[in-house]
Amino acid sequence: MSNQAYVVWSEIPVTDMEKSMAFYSAVFGFKMVLDTSGPNPMANFGADMDAVSGHLYPGTPAPDGGNTIHLALPDSLEAAMTRCTDAGGQVVSPIIAIPPGRFAYAKDLDGNSIGLFEPAA
């Protein structure tokens, strides 16, 4: 296998763009701005459209939480877990250590499955 990126973009459906933008900004430190230039409104996780990233869009979340998208944290996993619950999300697993770092499974405001990921130092 090469170092080619296999995942190039992610999309998370949400029912309330403003509330979800506030949630993801609070948990991950994203500076999200609503972009209405395309066929659907979206809020990117970052400004670099050439990087592997993703966005929120108005949609119907999967009833079972759907696929899990792991998002890198700006600081410690423990701090992000606290921010997640404080912002209305739910942490649904203990901390899990793997060679590239540590993560915990969580649910956003719509029940979408997300991973709070702290890369190894």
Secondary structure, DSSP 8 states (H G I E B T S, - for coil): --S--S--EEEEEES-HHHHHHHHHHHH-----EE-SSSS-EEESSS-TTSSEEEEEE----TT--S-EEEE-SS-HHHHHHHHHHTT-EE-S--EEETTEEEEEEE-TT--EEEEEEE--
